[in-house]
Amino acid sequence: MPTPTPGANEDESQSRSIAAVERAMDVLLYFGRTEQPDLGVTEIATALGLTKAAVHRILTALRSRELITVDPSTRRYALGHAAVALGRAYLARTDVRAMAAPELKHLSERTHETATLSLRRGDTRLYVDQVVPGQELRLEVSLGIPFPLNAGASSKAFLAFLPDFEVDAYLARHPLEAVTDKTITDPAKLRKDLATIRKRGYATSLGERQAGASSVAAPIFDHDGRVVAVISLAGPALRFKADTEEAVADLLAAAGRISAQLGHRP
């Protein structure tokens, strides 16, 4: 029989090692995809088409690096603190503006209106990016200027998804001042509007921050379910109807895609 050459043995060994690493990554990524808090060996093996012996070996290796942890009483496995640390390291390096940029461009091109991104700063929020359509009659926003959280769709989208005690604290700290004659300044009316926004998942405004402007805004959530940014569509009220089914669907889909990149699961 021909004797295998050293080079051939080395290539075969490398191929086996790569395959083993790929299987281990498949197992680890499956923990990230599943909605279950923990998994058993049989569940993993069935889902990935692996033998239980192979899954057990992979889990043992992942446990040695604290990427996976096991409950001794149930023998069920979950992500370990090292995996969580990797996720948080990724999130710490993410730039919401960079993630949102292609979505803003897509939204503006589809609707022929202005797409914006807002971030919260304390008890205010400000526009940090926008894509403006080429139409002669269009709406543009001023970047970097703080606005109160009760004025306009983007502001209300931040306020609506705060815990009730934070909304209470905000209202206690700030009298609701009018930015335009359409701004909501009655706390009871604002609370009712916020409840509606939470229920349907988006906010609308007709001249509440800028006279003659119509807008719809949706929150962007992070992996902990916190609102980290708000994306919106806005245009002249004479032309843009913020609550149309198409505009809302496009906006919610864009917000969902950005949220998913931040680790959010609806």
WOBELRA-V6493 format. One record per pair of residues at least 12 apart in sequence whose C-alpha atoms are under 10 Angstrom apart, sorted by the first residue. I is the first residue (numbers start at 1). GAP is how many residues later the second one is. Records with the same first field share a line. If there is no record, write none. Layout:
BEGIN
I = GAP ; GAP
END
This chain:
BEGIN
20 = 34 ; 38
21 = 37
23 = 25 ; 27 ; 31 ; 32 ; 35
24 = 30 ; 31 ; 33 ; 34 ; 35 ; 37 ; 38
25 = 33 ; 37
26 = 18 ; 22
27 = 17 ; 18 ; 20 ; 21 ; 23 ; 28 ; 31 ; 32 ; 35
28 = 30 ; 31 ; 34 ; 39 ; 40 ; 50 ; 51 ; 55
30 = 14 ; 17 ; 18
31 = 13 ; 37 ; 46 ; 47 ; 48
32 = 46 ; 47 ; 51 ; 231
33 = 232
35 = 230
36 = 42
37 = 39 ; 40 ; 41 ; 42
38 = 31 ; 32 ; 33 ; 37 ; 38 ; 39 ; 40 ; 41
39 = 31 ; 36 ; 37 ; 38 ; 39 ; 40
40 = 12 ; 15 ; 16 ; 30 ; 34 ; 35 ; 36 ; 37 ; 38
41 = 12 ; 13 ; 14 ; 15 ; 18 ; 34 ; 35 ; 36
42 = 13 ; 14
43 = 12
44 = 12 ; 33
59 = 18
62 = 17 ; 18 ; 20 ; 21
63 = 14 ; 15 ; 16 ; 17 ; 19
65 = 15 ; 16 ; 17 ; 18
66 = 13 ; 14 ; 15 ; 16 ; 17 ; 18
67 = 12 ; 13 ; 14 ; 15 ; 16 ; 17 ; 18 ; 19
68 = 12 ; 13 ; 14 ; 15 ; 16
69 = 12 ; 13 ; 14
87 = 136 ; 175 ; 176
88 = 135 ; 174 ; 175
90 = 172
91 = 131 ; 132 ; 170 ; 171 ; 172
92 = 170
94 = 167 ; 168
95 = 167
96 = 21 ; 22 ; 23 ; 124 ; 132 ; 133 ; 162 ; 163 ; 165 ; 166
97 = 20 ; 21 ; 22 ; 31 ; 32 ; 33 ; 132 ; 161
98 = 31
99 = 158 ; 159 ; 160 ; 162 ; 163
100 = 16 ; 17 ; 29 ; 30 ; 120 ; 129 ; 130 ; 131 ; 154 ; 155 ; 157 ; 158 ; 159
101 = 14 ; 15 ; 16 ; 28 ; 29 ; 30 ; 157
102 = 29 ; 152
103 = 12 ; 13 ; 14 ; 28 ; 128 ; 147 ; 148 ; 150 ; 151 ; 152 ; 154 ; 155
104 = 12 ; 13 ; 25 ; 26 ; 27 ; 28 ; 127 ; 128 ; 129 ; 147 ; 150 ; 151
105 = 25 ; 26 ; 27 ; 28
106 = 25 ; 144 ; 148
107 = 24 ; 26 ; 124 ; 125 ; 126 ; 140 ; 143 ; 144 ; 146 ; 147
108 = 22 ; 23 ; 24 ; 25 ; 26 ; 125 ; 126
109 = 22 ; 23 ; 24 ; 25
110 = 23 ; 136 ; 137 ; 140
111 = 22 ; 122 ; 123 ; 124 ; 129 ; 135 ; 136 ; 139
112 = 19 ; 20 ; 21 ; 22 ; 23 ; 26 ; 121 ; 122 ; 123 ; 128
113 = 18 ; 19 ; 20 ; 21 ; 22 ; 24 ; 25 ; 26 ; 27 ; 102 ; 120 ; 121 ; 122 ; 123 ; 126 ; 127
114 = 16 ; 17 ; 18 ; 19 ; 20 ; 21 ; 24 ; 25 ; 26 ; 27 ; 101 ; 118 ; 119 ; 120 ; 121 ; 122
115 = 14 ; 15 ; 16 ; 17 ; 18 ; 24 ; 25 ; 26 ; 100 ; 101 ; 102 ; 116 ; 117 ; 118 ; 119 ; 120 ; 136
116 = 12 ; 13 ; 14 ; 15 ; 16 ; 24 ; 25 ; 27 ; 38 ; 101 ; 114 ; 115 ; 116 ; 117 ; 118
117 = 12 ; 13 ; 14 ; 26 ; 37 ; 100 ; 101 ; 102 ; 103 ; 112 ; 113 ; 114 ; 115 ; 116
118 = 12 ; 25 ; 26 ; 28 ; 36 ; 37 ; 40 ; 99 ; 101 ; 102 ; 110 ; 111 ; 112 ; 113 ; 114
119 = 25 ; 27 ; 35 ; 36 ; 39 ; 101 ; 108 ; 109 ; 110 ; 111 ; 112
120 = 26 ; 27 ; 28 ; 29 ; 34 ; 35 ; 38 ; 39 ; 107 ; 108 ; 109 ; 110
121 = 25 ; 26
122 = 24 ; 26 ; 27 ; 48
123 = 23 ; 24 ; 25 ; 26 ; 27 ; 32 ; 35 ; 36 ; 47 ; 50 ; 51
124 = 21 ; 22 ; 23 ; 24 ; 25 ; 26 ; 27 ; 31 ; 34 ; 35
125 = 19 ; 20 ; 21 ; 22 ; 23 ; 24 ; 26 ; 29 ; 30 ; 31 ; 33 ; 34 ; 104 ; 105
126 = 15 ; 16 ; 17 ; 18 ; 19 ; 20 ; 21 ; 22 ; 23 ; 28 ; 29 ; 103 ; 104
127 = 14 ; 15 ; 16 ; 17 ; 18 ; 19 ; 20 ; 27 ; 102 ; 103 ; 104
128 = 13 ; 14 ; 15 ; 16 ; 17 ; 101
129 = 12 ; 13 ; 14 ; 15 ; 102
130 = 12 ; 13 ; 101 ; 102 ; 103
131 = 102
132 = 102 ; 103
133 = 102
137 = 98 ; 99 ; 102
138 = 75 ; 96 ; 97 ; 98 ; 101 ; 102
139 = 71 ; 73 ; 74 ; 75 ; 94 ; 95 ; 96 ; 97 ; 98
140 = 94 ; 95 ; 96
141 = 69 ; 93
147 = 32 ; 62
148 = 26 ; 28 ; 29 ; 30 ; 31 ; 61
149 = 18 ; 21 ; 22 ; 25 ; 27
150 = 20 ; 21 ; 24 ; 26 ; 27 ; 28 ; 29 ; 33 ; 34 ; 35 ; 37 ; 40 ; 44 ; 58 ; 59
151 = 25 ; 26 ; 27 ; 28 ; 29 ; 31 ; 32 ; 33 ; 34 ; 54 ; 56 ; 57 ; 58 ; 59
152 = 27 ; 28 ; 30 ; 31 ; 32 ; 51 ; 52 ; 53 ; 54 ; 55 ; 56 ; 57 ; 58 ; 61 ; 62 ; 63 ; 64 ; 65
153 = 44 ; 49 ; 50 ; 51 ; 52 ; 53 ; 54 ; 55 ; 56 ; 61 ; 62 ; 63 ; 64 ; 65 ; 77 ; 78 ; 79 ; 80 ; 81 ; 89
154 = 48 ; 49 ; 50 ; 51 ; 55 ; 61 ; 62 ; 63 ; 64 ; 65 ; 75 ; 76 ; 77 ; 78 ; 79
155 = 48 ; 50 ; 54 ; 62 ; 75
156 = 34 ; 37 ; 38 ; 41 ; 42 ; 46 ; 47 ; 48 ; 49 ; 61 ; 62 ; 63 ; 74
157 = 37 ; 40 ; 41 ; 44 ; 45 ; 46 ; 47 ; 59 ; 60 ; 61 ; 62 ; 63 ; 70 ; 72 ; 73 ; 74 ; 75
158 = 36 ; 45 ; 59 ; 60 ; 61 ; 62 ; 68 ; 69 ; 70 ; 71 ; 72
159 = 31 ; 32 ; 35 ; 38 ; 39 ; 60 ; 68
160 = 30 ; 31 ; 32 ; 33 ; 34 ; 35 ; 36 ; 37 ; 38 ; 39 ; 41 ; 42 ; 43 ; 59 ; 67
161 = 33 ; 34 ; 36 ; 37 ; 38 ; 40 ; 58 ; 60 ; 64 ; 65 ; 66
162 = 32 ; 36 ; 64 ; 65
163 = 63
164 = 27
167 = 24 ; 27
168 = 19 ; 23
171 = 16 ; 19 ; 20
175 = 12
176 = 14
178 = 30 ; 31
179 = 28 ; 29 ; 30 ; 31 ; 32
180 = 27 ; 28 ; 29 ; 30 ; 31
181 = 26 ; 27 ; 28 ; 29 ; 30
182 = 23 ; 24 ; 25 ; 26 ; 27 ; 28 ; 29
183 = 22 ; 23 ; 24 ; 25 ; 26 ; 27 ; 28
184 = 24 ; 25
197 = 20 ; 21
198 = 21
200 = 18
201 = 16 ; 17 ; 18 ; 47 ; 51
202 = 14 ; 15 ; 16 ; 17 ; 28 ; 29 ; 30 ; 41 ; 46 ; 49 ; 50
203 = 12 ; 13 ; 14 ; 15 ; 16 ; 29 ; 39 ; 40 ; 45
204 = 12 ; 13 ; 14 ; 28 ; 29 ; 30 ; 37 ; 38 ; 39 ; 44
205 = 12 ; 29 ; 32 ; 37 ; 38
206 = 28 ; 30 ; 31 ; 35 ; 36
207 = 29 ; 30
210 = 26
211 = 25 ; 26
212 = 23 ; 24 ; 25 ; 26
213 = 21 ; 22 ; 23 ; 24 ; 25 ; 26 ; 27 ; 28 ; 29
214 = 19 ; 20 ; 21 ; 22 ; 23 ; 24 ; 25 ; 26 ; 27 ; 28 ; 29
215 = 17 ; 18 ; 19 ; 20 ; 21 ; 22 ; 25 ; 26 ; 27 ; 28 ; 32
216 = 15 ; 16 ; 17 ; 18 ; 19 ; 24 ; 25 ; 26 ; 27 ; 28 ; 31 ; 32 ; 35 ; 36
217 = 13 ; 14 ; 15 ; 16 ; 17 ; 25 ; 31 ; 34 ; 35 ; 38
218 = 12 ; 13 ; 14 ; 15 ; 30 ; 33 ; 34 ; 35 ; 36 ; 37 ; 38
219 = 12 ; 13 ; 32 ; 33 ; 36 ; 37 ; 39 ; 40
220 = 32 ; 34 ; 35 ; 36 ; 37 ; 38 ; 39 ; 40 ; 42 ; 44
221 = 34 ; 35 ; 37 ; 38 ; 39 ; 40 ; 41 ; 42 ; 43 ; 44 ; 45
222 = 36 ; 37 ; 38 ; 39 ; 40 ; 41 ; 42 ; 43
223 = 36 ; 37 ; 38 ; 39 ; 40 ; 41 ; 42 ; 43
224 = 38 ; 39 ; 40 ; 41
225 = 34 ; 37 ; 38 ; 39 ; 40 ; 41
226 = 38
227 = 32
228 = 31 ; 34
229 = 26 ; 29 ; 30
230 = 25
231 = 20 ; 21 ; 23 ; 24 ; 27
232 = 15 ; 16 ; 19 ; 20 ; 22 ; 23
233 = 14 ; 15 ; 17 ; 18
END
